[in-house]
Amino acid sequence: MEFLTNLYDTTGLKILFDDPVKLGKTLVMYVIIGLLFYLAIVKKFEPLLLLPIAFGMLLANLPGADLYHMELFIHPDGSALDIQQVIEQGSLIDFLYLGVKLGIYPSLIFLGVGAMTDFSALIANPKSLLMGAGAQLGVFVAFGGAILLGFDAHAAGSIGIIGGADGPTAILVTKTLAPHLLGAIAIAAYSYMALIPIIQPPFMKLLTTKKERSIIMTTLRPVSKKEKIIFPIVVAVVVTLIVPAAAPLIGFLMLGNLLNVCGVCDRLSKTAQNELMNIVTIFLGISVGATASAENFLAFDTVKIILLGLAAFCVSTCGGLLTGKIMCVLTKGKINPLIGSAGVSAVPMAARVSQMVGQKENPSNFLLMHAMGPNVAGVIGSAVAAGVFLSYFA
C-alpha cells in the first residue's frame, strides 16, 4: 500500500484531484480540446494547424507534464527574455516556443505561403490592392472595440489583427504585444479562417445583388516572367521603407515568391512549400496551443476576444465587398464585387469561396483567378496592418 501511495503521489492525478477548482477548469479545457479535435479531424477545418494546436493545448493541460512554462517568457517586471534561463530551466515546448517568441515561425510560414502563391492576378490587375486594403477595415474596427471593452492598446492591436484572417500575422503581433493572450487569439484566428465557407456567403449575398454576383469578368492579361521577378523585389523594398516593422513578414513572403518564379531555385522553392512549411506548422501549432492553459484561457477576456475576432472578420469581409461594389460602379460593371470578400487574406480559401458563390449565380462564371488578386493583396495588407501596430505599440 505504501508503494501504491507513493506512486499515486508522483502522478498528475494527485495534482488534479487535490484541487477541485483546478479539476473543474481542466475538464472544461478537455471539452474545448475535444471540440477542436472534432473540427480538425471530422469537419476538416484547417486540420494542419488546428490539430497541432489542439494537441499542444492537451499537453499544456495534463497535470504534472510541465512541458511549457509561461513565466519564463512573461515577466511581471517587464524584463527582457532570458534565453539562458530558458535553456537551464525550460522543457521541450519551452524550446519550441522560442521560435514563436523570437518571431521565427510566422516569417517561415510566410516564406512557404509566398512560394505556393501565384501573384499574377495582382500584377495583372493592380486595382485589386484597393479591395485588399478595404478588407482590413475590420482590423481597425475591432481595435477600437477592444479599447472600449477595457483592453489596453497592446492587447487591442493583437485582437484587431484577427480581422486580417491571417494566422501567422496574428501570432507575430500577439507574441510581441500581448503574449498572455496568444492562445485565445491564435485559436480564434485559425477557427474563423477555417469557417470562411460558412461565415462569408451570407454577407456576400446580403451586400450584393443577383445581377452583380452574375457579372462575368474578362480574362486577365498574361503576366511576363520579368514582371513576376520584379514584383516581389519592388514590394519588399517599398513596403519595408514605408512600414519597417512589416519587414519580417513581407520580406519572407516576397522571398518565397521570388524563389518560385525566378526559375533557378526549384529545389529551394519546393522545400519552402513542403518540408519546411510542414515542419514549421507542427512546431508553431504545438507551441501556440501550449500557451492555452486553463489558468489563462478560461477567462472572460477569452470570450470577449472570440466575439471581437468574429466581429473583425465579418467587418473585414464587408469592407472588401463594399470596396468591390464601389469599383464595380466606377468600372461600369466590369468588376464582380464578390471578389472583394477575398481581400481578407486566408489564401486561397477566401478566393475559392468567391468562386463558389459566383458560380451558384452563374455556372459559366470563373472568378477564382480574379479573386486571387484581392486575396494576395489581403496578405500584404494584413502584414502592413501588423507593421503599423508593431511600430506604434511594440
Secondary structure, DSSP 8 states (H G I E B T S, - for coil): -HHHHHHHHTSHHHHHHT-HHHHHHHHHHHHHHHHHHIIIIIS-SSHHHHHHHHHHHHHHTSTT-----GGGT--TT-----HHHHHHH--HHHHHHHHHHTTHHHHHHHHHHHHH---HHHHH-TTHHHHHHHTTHHHHHHHHHHHHTT--HHHHHHHHGGGG--HHHHHHHHHHH-GGGHHHHHHHHHHHHHTHHHHHHHHHHHHS-HHHHT----------HHHHHHHHHHHHHHHHHH-GGGHHHHHHHHHHHHHHHSSS-HHHHHHHHTHHHHHHHHHHHHHHHHT--HHHHSSHHHHHHHHHHHHHHHHHHHHHHHHHHHHHHHTTS-S-GGGGGGGG--TTHHHHHHHHHHHHH-TT---HHHHHHHHHHHHHHHHHHHHHHHHHH-
